Every structure is written in C-alpha cells, then in structure tokens.
Amino acid sequence: MKSASIFKIIVLIMGLLFVGSASAQGLFDKLKNKAISKAKEEVNTNVGSKNLHWARFEVRANWTERGRKIYENRVYYTNLVDLTISQGNDVQLQSKLIEYFNQGIVEQLKTRGIELNYYDSDVKIYPHSYSYESREEAQEDMDKKIDVDKSNERAIYTFVWKYGAKDVTEEITQPKRVFGIKNPPANELQKN
C-alpha cells in the first residue's frame, strides 16, 4: 500500500511540475512577445515614422492693391514633424500650432497689409486616428492633399513647424509660396 501511495504522490508532484512548467513557459512566451513588440515600437519611434504629423491651414487672404480689395484662397502646409515629445491632447496641440502660425505668419503679414482669416475648424493635423508606417507614407498622404488643393485652384504655401519654439518669427517659420493661380501681393515678400 505504501508503495502505491508513494507512487501516486510522485506522479502528482511530476504532474504539478509539468503543468507548472507549461504555465511558466506560456507566461514566458507572453512576456517575450510583449518585449519584442515594445522593441519594434521603439525602433519605429526612433526613426521618426510612428509619430510623424503635419498640418494644413485653409485660409482666406486679402489685401488692397491700387485701391482694389483682392482675395485669395490659400492653403498652408507644415513640414513633417515627429511629435514623440508632444504632451497633451489633440486640442492642446492644435491650440499651440495655431498660436505658432499666428505669431510666425499671420502677424508678420498683417504688418505688410495682408490679412489671413480662418477658423479653428480650418486647421487639420494629420493623421487623425492612426500612425504612418513610414516617412514616405506621410509624404504621399500630404502630396495627395496638395494635388487636390491645386486642382481646386488654391494658392499653396509651406512653412516650417518647430514644435515648442518660442518667440516665433518668419526666420523660424520660413513661409514659401509653392503654387499660385494669380500673382501674390508685391509687399508679401518685403520684410519690415
């Protein structure tokens, strides 16, 4: 009898060890997969592709030339920006970008008699709800939007978005006209 009980205990202990090691192996596999996923994310973040963003401002410009009010529909595009460092939600990000745009472009042009008008809803930060897989994908998405704006006969400008910059000026934003239907105002390029 004793040998049968000892045998049962040995089998029970071996079974527990086997089940325990299988559970441990499953747990180990889960941890390993999680570590691999995190490492892949870090690699993608370091190359600046997972957090790439860009913005588009749709504005209405107006100025007076030879006593006549002239209007132009414009679109301003930012460069591709890695927002890994961004803290806060989308509303805060948009608010900071609008402040940057107003300081570095709107106020600068206003001193030359050119007004830019837009609503907060005219400012879009891309992508909205996903991440680009690569810099090329982000650039391709922007290029498609630019092509649509060209076909809609909007003047297209680019500017540099330096996230977190203080005391923003034209030297920082570097606005540049890249496409237009009519000539820009003569005083647009003059710096005060």
Beta strands, then each sheet from edge to edge (+ up, - down):
strand 1: 52-65
strand 2: 68-78
strand 3: 81-82
strand 4: 115-117
strand 5: 123-126
strand 6: 155-159
strand 7: 176-179
sheet 1: 3+ 1- 2+ 6+ 7-
sheet 2: 3+ 1- 4+
sheet 3: 3+ 1- 5+
end
